[in-house]
């Protein structure tokens, strides 16, 4: 008997995008840009949030709060990383206050993850979760 495992495909896609961007930024930090620390920051944010999104994609694909958390984490990481990455490569800002806005959105995403602990229902079979 095969069980169909639920997956939040949007979070899975986000995990792949952030993972790719993180590895790219890590490699680029040693080859391009005037300040490699900026691309290191991009790599750190992307590579920290990619596995978090992967876990959220698999953990509770139908849990609304976790879906919102995944969206916020991806949007915040993408916004922050795009702004810092563009500045590191000499292209200027994405828009005024983009990186701080991305940081605030990531914080909201992590608060949503915490909130899910009190909003998630236990499985009907009585197992922990």
C-alpha positions in Angstrom: 0.0 0.0 0.0 1.5 3.3 -1.0 0.7 6.5 1.0 0.7 9.7 -0.8 2.9 12.1 1.2 1.7 15.7 1.2 4.1 18.4 0.2 3.8 22.2 0.1 5.1 22.6 -3.4 5.5 26.4 -3.1 7.8 26.0 -0.1 9.7 23.2 -1.9 10.2 25.5 -4.9 11.3 28.3 -2.5 13.8 25.9 -0.8 15.3 25.1 -4.2 15.6 28.7 -5.3 17.2 29.8 -2.0 19.5 26.9 -2.0 20.7 27.6 -5.5 21.0 31.4 -4.7 23.0 30.6 -1.6 25.5 28.4 -3.3 25.9 30.9 -6.1 26.4 33.8 -3.7 28.9 31.7 -1.7 30.9 31.0 -4.9 30.6 34.6 -6.1 31.8 36.0 -2.8 35.4 34.9 -3.6 35.3 36.1 -7.2 33.2 39.2 -7.7 32.2 42.4 -5.9 34.1 44.9 -3.9 33.1 43.5 -0.5 32.8 39.7 -0.2 31.1 40.0 3.2 28.0 41.3 1.5 27.7 38.2 -0.7 28.6 36.1 2.3 25.6 37.6 4.1 23.4 36.7 1.1 24.8 33.1 1.1 24.1 32.8 4.9 20.6 34.0 4.7 19.7 31.8 1.7 21.4 28.7 3.0 19.9 29.1 6.4 16.3 29.5 5.1 16.4 26.9 2.3 16.5 23.9 4.7 13.9 25.6 6.8 11.6 25.9 3.8 12.3 22.3 2.9 11.2 21.2 6.4 8.1 23.4 6.3 7.3 21.9 2.9 7.3 18.4 4.3 6.2 19.0 7.9 2.6 20.1 7.5 1.7 20.9 3.9 -1.9 21.8 4.8 -1.3 23.8 8.0 -2.3 27.3 7.1 0.0 29.1 9.6 3.0 27.1 8.4 2.2 27.9 4.8 2.1 31.6 5.6 5.4 31.1 7.6 7.0 29.6 4.5 5.8 32.4 2.3 7.1 35.0 4.7 10.4 33.3 5.1 10.9 33.0 1.3 9.7 36.5 0.5 11.9 38.0 3.3 15.0 36.1 2.4 14.5 36.8 -1.3 14.0 40.5 -0.7 16.9 40.9 1.6 19.2 38.8 -0.6 18.3 40.5 -3.8 18.9 44.0 -2.3 22.2 43.1 -0.7 23.4 41.1 -3.7 22.6 43.9 -6.1 24.5 46.4 -4.0 27.5 43.9 -3.7 27.7 43.7 -7.4 27.5 47.5 -7.9 24.0 47.8 -9.2 22.5 49.8 -6.4 19.5 49.1 -4.2 16.5 47.0 -5.2 14.4 49.8 -3.7 14.8 52.0 -0.6 14.8 50.0 2.6 14.4 46.7 0.7 16.9 44.8 2.9 15.5 45.9 6.2 12.0 45.2 5.0 13.1 41.7 4.0 14.6 41.2 7.5 11.3 42.2 9.1 9.4 39.9 6.8 11.8 37.0 7.8 11.2 37.8 11.5 7.4 37.7 10.9 7.9 34.3 9.2 9.8 32.9 12.2 7.1 34.2 14.5 4.6 32.4 12.4 6.6 29.2 12.8 6.4 29.7 16.6 2.7 30.5 16.4 2.1 27.2 14.6 3.1 25.4 17.7 -0.1 26.6 19.4 -2.4 26.4 16.4 -1.4 23.0 15.1 -3.9 20.2 15.9 -2.8 16.8 17.1 -3.3 13.9 14.7 -6.6 12.0 15.2 -4.7 8.8 15.9 -3.3 10.2 19.2 0.4 10.2 18.1 2.4 13.2 19.1 2.8 16.1 16.8 
